[in-house]
Amino acid sequence: KEKSASNGAVAKSAARNVKTDYTRWRLKDDRGCQTWHYLETDKEMEAWPQSLADKFHLGMDLGLPDLPPPKTPLQAATNGLSYFSHLQLPPGNWACDYGGPMFLLPGLVITWYVTETPIPESHATEIKNYLFARQHPEDGGWGLHIEGESTVFGTAMNYTTMRLLGADPDDPRLVKARATLWKLGGALNGPHWAKFWLSVLGVLDYDVVNPVPPELWLLPDWVPIAPWRWWIHMRQVFLPMSYVYSRRWSYPLNHLTRQLRSELLVQPFETINFDSHRNTISPTDNYHPKTWILRLLFWLLINVWFPFIRPASLKKRAEDHVWWLIEAEDENTDFANLGPVNGPMNTLCAYIHSGPDSVAFREHIKSLPEFLWVNKEGMLMNGTNGVQTWDTAFTINAVAAAGFCDNPTWRPMLVKALEFLEDQQMDEECRDLKACYRQQRKGAWGFSTKKQGYTVSDCTSEGLKSVLMLQKQHNGFPELVSDRRCKDAIDVVLTMQNPSGGCASYEPTRGSVLLEHLNAAEVFGNIMIEYDYPECTTAVITALHMFQKYFPEYRADEIKAFKGRAVEYIRRAQRPDGSWYGSWGICFTYAGMFAMESLACGGETYANSARVRKGCQFFLDHQMEDGGWGETYRSCETSVYHQHARSQVVQTAWVVIALLEAEFPDPEPLRKALRMIMRRQQANGEWLQEAIEGVFNKSCMISYPNYKFIFPIKALGLFARRFGNEELL
Ligand code: LAN
């Protein structure tokens, strides 16, 4: 089946392997809505010069001068901030490459392809470049995320993406990818989401897709498995997926998709019994194997419910209701949508339901580029439409911790950041809040933008904290966010506590943990419901704590009770070895930092708490030779601390912050850690990218490139304020 690549093919693919002219890319930031533009003409280039931030994100030299070599922690923090301040964008926020997951671009490119949306040459070229750059050199495959080993999901989907964008199947890199895919059993061994997208494309048959019945949305709310109880990302993906599945919509077969059938499958398409492959999956992809209950449910749906019981009228009602919910999501997010999976899927639904000329479809096509990002390797898809509010709030927090807020040098930067946060606070509820199962949002901040409009417990808390830090803790900042709006934020936060005392991400937990038995996605863990997270809970505790200082009267009893229960949850969440498991950053070093902050808020420190001492000991036991800390993403997958071969600047900063929050008395281990952080700093103040920092759903990693600035600055600053700004180097 395989043709060996002739030299001709190599030459051909090398010729195709062009790069765009990187001096022509620009990042536009319109109130946080970030899009990359490729300027075609010199006139445009003149009118819109490339900024330092553009150059930084594109991996170009900024030409910034060397700074005076730092000797003290505050000098190092100043140099770091001086570099980082150049990356602030005009509306006041910071942006970054928010890549990591390798299953996002395929959904977007398949959607573009099947809706026959023209793809700009610049984009097609750089997406291919990115995927080539991220192909594993040993086997030519792709994983679930950039650091993960090759999987069917990653390899089948990104291979397909390459082909849709015009890559040559004889290109030796594609030949290699194919060989790996076949070794893993081909596309039939892919997880649910791969089978879904490839059926949409017309490369697989819908019989291979485990059922996604839209009628689940008609279940009364009291039913324990009703979708409104699921974690928001699952139900908002399930929603459009159920619509497309129910319509069994697929793209008409053409030459390319026929070719893809033979490239992705290890046996001829015509000979395959697709239904018998619904549950086949490669071990590389099977992080969360399906339960027998789920398999039984699927079997009953396929063999009993769909063919014999379900009336056509019910199918129609379900589809209509699902479409109503999709429209509501589109309107409530101004077509930004919750995330990078339901964004393209809702686009496809608009196309199927209302056609290529509909307003909805066209608005979607305009919004989708907000997920795209350009870095030195090419174009990728971000995990959200940006990290605007989150990184901006954290930056203010770090600058404040370092005691830099009163320094006039940083004033304009901080005022801009405050202006951004002011602009991004949500000021009205969404339409049909109850019927769409949405959480209260007036007064909230989200992770990315107000336009996306989803409340997140810790983003609201971090947003509020940074506003209070500037407006209340320091003089001379404009009062942009009124007291009323601060109270609105607290009103939202007060809706977010679980009976356990902990806080989840977007909403309080709505369903039983037993729902995890219905996790059909295979590649992720803990996706079906919200859980308590030490990270989110801490952000809430610290926000309430700070708020009470300035508004001691407002809902005082509720806040006190909330805080007490939340700190109690943090205590309970500590594991016997003294650590806390992190769900959004890698991993124990991340959660430990938050937990220590919570305990400090509850008055517990090294001097008076065995719990805190145990937490500190856990960290000390893992300090590396060079003074740093480093753990790999395996910690997240396995819930066991996995030491990295090399210490990591970001994780080291997290631990330093944790130990300082704990009031760990001995400065020596901290000095050692900070020396390591200072030695890694470049002469221009920058820190270089190291291993990936973030995670979701236990198995998928995601980049937080700004953390390498934010957390070292905070750690250096906090140390100096506690132990003095002594010379460390
Ligand atoms: C995020 C990013 C931010 C993150 C924090 C605020 C850090 C966290 O404390 C709460 C949860 C939240 C908001 C979060 C949830 C899940 C997201 C949106 C992501 C990890 C970014 C990408 C991920 C999303 C689910 C990716 C799409 C994948 C699916 C499985 C649908």
Residues whose N, C-alpha, C, O or C-beta is under 5 A from the ligand:
A	BS01	LAN	H233 G339 V341 G383 F447 V456 D458 S505 E535 W584 V695 F696
